[in-house]
Amino acid sequence: MKRDLRIRRRSEFQRIYRAGRSHANRVAVLYVLRETGGTARVAVAAGRKLGNAVVRNRAKRRLREAIRLLWDRVTPGAQLLLIARVGVLEAPFETVQHKLRELLERAGVAVKPGEGDR
């Protein structure tokens, strides 16, 4: 992800966590805070329950890549916080990408294929 599309400040993480709506599956928990206008931004986190730093970084890299590939479908103004779960490490990457797409659609921040192509 480009640097200007990432959320890095603790205060922004907490704002999304407190005020946003959550959606979850085996791969990740997605917190969404909608804002009018502006660009969509994303933050990726992994808790210590997942494992040591190497494992947590691998989980975050997988989620970042999956969201990067789906980024053109995310609606503008969406502030996203992705928290990795154990499933992100166990599942094949195609499954991770599919599950993340499902989360985005369930949260209402993704355009389904074919809808935005008119």
Secondary structure, DSSP 8 states (H G I E B T S, - for coil): --GGGB---HHHHHHHHHHSEEEE-SSEEEEEEE-SSS--EEEEE--GGG-SHHHHHHHHHHHHHHHHHHGGGB-TTEEEEEEE-THHHHS-HHHHHHHHHHHHHHHT-B--TTTTT-
